[in-house]
Amino acid sequence: MRVVLIDDDQLVCMSLKIILEADETIEIAAIGNDGSQALPLYREYMPDVLLMDIRMQKMNGTEALEELLKEFPTAKVLFLTTFVDDEYIVKALELGAKGYIIKQNFEHIVPALKAVYSGQNVYGDEIAAKIPDLIKSSAPFNYAAYDISEKEYEIITLVAKGFSNKEIASHLHLGEGTVRNYLSTILEKLNLRDRTRLAIFYYQHEG
């Protein structure tokens, strides 16, 4: 797995490089020190995952993500930060970040990178606990009007709770391929781009 790392603290960068490359499956392809370097480094190295701090001097992480996704809409970005900042969490979710975890939880970084690389969304416990309260609910949504079946609604709720495809398959006694097919159909019916936006949609419309 090729990773580009961006953090404005040089000591953090060097420490993370040592921690991450201790895993033989991870290669740090490049290191940047500001969000303004995210797009050029991504273009040059085309990493599997971009691991990036949120608060930086010239361009912060969410600004960098927004710029990056305009050119590379399928880019996988995992935010790593010392701040459990509500505004940043909501912005990261809305933009389509694949994960947002706390920098101090070193033991979670490698598993989070691998999960994001495999297509999952990852939010540390501190972040996941905040999500339902941060995303304001409106009136309950009429899923039936969009031809969402009971099984599809079950899948939507499990995605919103952070279940992976494998976990959903086990929970509902389905094959992983069947779950992927269900998700594709759900996203098409609701005109949503990915499972992150599906989770946001769910919390926004649960009254």
Secondary structure as GFF3:
##gff-version 3
##sequence-region A 1 207
A	DSSP	beta_strand	2	6	.	.	.	ID=ss1
A	DSSP	alpha_helix	10	21	.	.	.	ID=ss2
A	DSSP	beta_strand	27	32	.	.	.	ID=ss3
A	DSSP	three_ten_helix	35	37	.	.	.	ID=ss4
A	DSSP	alpha_helix	38	45	.	.	.	ID=ss5
A	DSSP	beta_strand	49	52	.	.	.	ID=ss6
A	DSSP	alpha_helix	61	71	.	.	.	ID=ss7
A	DSSP	beta_strand	77	81	.	.	.	ID=ss8
A	DSSP	alpha_helix	86	95	.	.	.	ID=ss9
A	DSSP	beta_strand	99	102	.	.	.	ID=ss10
A	DSSP	alpha_helix	106	117	.	.	.	ID=ss11
A	DSSP	beta_strand	122	123	.	.	.	ID=ss12
A	DSSP	alpha_helix	125	128	.	.	.	ID=ss13
A	DSSP	alpha_helix	131	134	.	.	.	ID=ss14
A	DSSP	three_ten_helix	143	146	.	.	.	ID=ss15
A	DSSP	alpha_helix	150	160	.	.	.	ID=ss16
A	DSSP	alpha_helix	165	172	.	.	.	ID=ss17
A	DSSP	alpha_helix	176	190	.	.	.	ID=ss18
A	DSSP	alpha_helix	195	204	.	.	.	ID=ss19
###
